[in-house]
Amino acid sequence: MRGRKKKTSTKKLTRRMQGTLLFVFCVILAGIIVVCGRLIYINAREGERYEKRVLSKSIGTNAVLPYRRGDILDRNGVVLAKSVKVYNVIFDPSVINSDKRFAEPTVTALASVYGLDERELYTMLTEKASSTYIRLLRQQSFERMDAFRQLAAENKLIKGVWFEEEYIRSYPFDSLASHVIGYTVAGDVGTWGIEQYYNADLTGTDGREYGYYDSELNLTKVSKPAVDGSTIISTIDINVQNRVEKKVENFLSQWKCENIGVIVMNPNSGAVYAMASNAGFNLNEPRDLSAYYTEEELAVMTEEEELAALNRMWRNFCISDTYEPGSTFKPFTVAAAMEENFVKDGDTFVCNGYRNVAGYRINCNKRSGHGTVTLAESLMKSCNPALMLIGEKLGRDFFYQYQKHFGFGLPTGIDLPGESGSILIDLNNLNVTELATSSFGQGFNITMVQLASAFCSLVNGGNYYQPHVVSEIRDASGATLYENNGTLANVAVSGQTSEFIRDALYMTVEQGTAKPAKVQGYLIGGKTGTAQKGVRDKENQKYVVSFIGCAPADKPEVVVYVVIDEIHDEEKKASSSLATSLTSEIMDEILPFLGIYPEGEINYHVDLSVINPETDENDIDETDIIDPQGGGQPAE
């Protein structure tokens, strides 16, 4: 039907439905009231405990566990360098402020143990209330840390203080063997010496510590341990090193010079027992220049001047500086000529006091001449004309080859940073004059460690061992990772040549230019050296004087090399006797420490009766020069 409207029906809320809704509402309301009441009850009774529990979940620590850098020991196990554990004091205001009872006992404990200002601590608690990490103190001793922990154990209200572990490098003997040991800088990085060369071995791996506070706000830690660095056993003998440095110190107090260096080696392995360079420096205060400069001088130094002074102090003269070796090189010329059969024992040479070479007059140390000398006497009397004749027989090709053969020209590879190479005359420039002067050790530069190592090969039977200052490396558990009992790098000369050189060097000390090197009760062999520095200027000439010796001379167990650069005394500046006497003093003290004891009656196999005992004062005070007349031009 059109126009009819559809009817809609509506339901009314009955009394029964209203009752049901009211009941549900009342139940919900009652539940809310019960929950609110319970929350109020819990907050009143257990709120503090729950607050701590929440805090324990939200606050924790994440710290690095530092490794311990490996120790450096001498050859007898004496500690030369070690890392000492210290503690940083960490303040945690967020924990202390979580309970008003914590502040007073914690602040009082810090003030009593560490002498901190209580007002400053309370200020931190107020101004940095939410902070979790404030470093109050660094590098504190174990004794103080332990004292604080004892107070905390006695009073449970001391909270919010914990300790970071750290290591600092310590050198028990201050400046002893400073140029060999080296030191560390920020970041535990080795600088100079063994510390630098073996830095990777001495360095370990940091661990990690994760900490959280429990419901009682006690710090609970979970950690991954650090791996400590390896221990380095050096070849240095602390007794030998100490006595060498004392002798150097005494020498410097009496004589002034630009540089002085001493090397003591085992010729049968290349191990360095001692190495001293000038006055050294305090390893615990490596930037302290007070041993070299007065307070007034230091006060006016610029930064550039101070840095230059520090680098000079840290520089190891024994391996980093080059100089002309002078007559200490003569045994190498003789040995090379013998190896190539150009000369032999029994050959003689005539010395009239000089030799003309390509128009130059090159003098001997004895201006009147030595007359006829044997091959052994050419070394014993340090005769320049004889050495020039031997060098001429050898020729420039062989001479240059043997310079390289004996290890001159390149670094030795000693396990120390900063080693220099030699400055040799190039083969193409080694003409007759250059060959003549080079034959007795002038015109080219070497380092102390090069000559000492090569000399060892001349007297030990002919074996060249690479010089080294470390004999063993052990990991943190004590297992041996590396061992060096001597690395044979080359066979330098035959046993026959070595025996001849030993005999000649013994005669040099007994009746030749090196008499001051004698040590009562010991067989000593060695060679003196005096070389001019820079331009050959008679009036302002500067010199490097030296002596290298071995003991016992018939079967050497130790080699001692002393070099003195520019003695500040006009009378003694060209005198090798100072170096020779110093070597004698050193040997006299160190030989017993090395297990080398004097014998009752010396009976050496060399027949000294065949040696001409005639000597001259100039044989001791060697002066190997080209005649300065004519300003160094060819003599007329």
Buried (B, 14 or more C-beta within 10 A) or exposed (E): EEEEEEEEEEEEEEEEEEEEEEEEEEEEEEEEEEEEEEEEEEEEEEEEEEEBBEBBEEBBBEBEBBBBBBBBBBBEEBBBBBBEBBBBBBBBBBBBBBBEEBBBBBBBBBBEBBEBEEEEBEEBBEEBEEBBBBEBBEEBEEEBBEBBBEBBEEEEBBBBBBBBBBBBBEBEBEBBBBBBBBBBEEEBEBBBBBBBBBBEBBBBEEBEBEBBBEEEBEBEEEEEEBBBBBBBBBBBBBBBBBBBBBBBEEBEEEBEBBBBBBBBBBBBBBBBBBBBBBBBBBBBEBEBBEEBBEEEEBEEBEEEEBEEBBEEBBBBBBBBBBBBBBBBBBBBBBBBBBBBEBBEBEBEBBBEBBBEBEEBBBBBBBEEBBBEBBBBBBBBBBBBBBBBBBBBBBBBEBBBBBBEBBBBBEBBBBBBBBBBBBBBBEEEEBEEBBBBBBBBBBBBBBBBBBBBBBBBBBBBBBBBBBBBBBBBBBBBEEEEEBEBEBEEBBEBBBEBBBBBBBBBBBBBBBBBBBBBBBBEEBBBBBBBBBBBBEEBEEEEBBBBBBBBBBBBBBBBBBBBBBBBBBBEBEEBBBBBBBBBBBBBBBBBBBBEBBEBEBEEEBEBEBEEEEBBEEBBEBBBBBBBBBBBEEEBEBBE
